[in-house]
Amino acid sequence: METTTCPLCARPRTAADARGLAWSSERGPHGAVSWICPSCTRSRLIEIETLVPLVALDGPATRRQPAA
C-alpha cells in the first residue's frame, strides 16, 4: 500500500507529482511505501541517506536517545 500524503508534513501527493521525480520514497518493514515530499526530502536528506527511520518533527519522540 502506498501513502498519498507526505508522512512528515501531510502535503498531498497529486497525479502530477506521481509522474515526476521530485518525491522520494521509503519502504516500511511490511512493504508499505511512504512518499516524502521534495521539501521534506531536502530537509531530511541526511536521515534518508543513512537509513535512519523518519518521524514527523511534531510527532512523538520514537528514536532512541544516545547513552550518556
C-alpha positions in Angstrom: 0.0 0.0 0.0 1.3 3.5 -0.8 0.6 6.7 1.1 -1.0 9.6 -0.7 0.4 12.3 1.6 3.9 13.1 2.9 4.2 11.3 6.3 6.2 14.2 7.7 4.2 17.3 6.7 0.9 15.8 5.3 1.4 17.5 1.9 -0.9 15.6 -0.6 0.8 13.8 -3.5 -1.0 14.5 -6.7 -1.1 12.7 -10.0 1.3 15.3 -11.5 3.7 14.6 -8.6 3.5 10.8 -9.3 4.7 11.4 -12.9 7.8 13.4 -11.7 10.9 12.5 -9.8 10.8 15.1 -7.0 9.3 12.9 -4.4 11.4 10.3 -2.6 10.1 7.0 -1.1 10.7 5.0 2.0 9.7 1.3 2.3 8.3 0.3 5.6 9.0 -3.0 7.4 5.9 -4.7 5.9 6.5 -3.4 2.4 4.3 -0.3 2.6 5.7 2.6 0.5 5.7 6.2 2.0 6.3 9.1 -0.3 8.2 12.0 1.1 7.6 15.5 -0.5 10.5 17.4 -2.1 10.7 19.9 0.8 10.9 17.2 3.5 13.4 15.2 1.3 15.7 18.2 1.2 15.5 19.0 4.9 15.9 15.4 6.0 18.4 14.1 3.4 21.0 13.0 5.9 18.4 10.8 7.7 17.2 9.4 4.3 20.7 8.6 3.0 21.8 6.9 6.3 18.5 4.9 6.5 17.5 6.4 9.9 13.8 5.9 10.3 11.9 9.2 9.7 9.4 10.5 12.2 7.4 13.7 12.0 9.1 16.5 13.8 5.9 17.4 15.7 5.1 13.7 16.4 6.1 11.6 19.5 9.8 11.1 20.0 10.3 7.5 19.0 14.0 7.4 18.4 16.5 6.1 20.9 18.5 8.7 22.7 22.3 8.1 22.8 23.5 6.7 26.1 25.1 9.4 28.3 
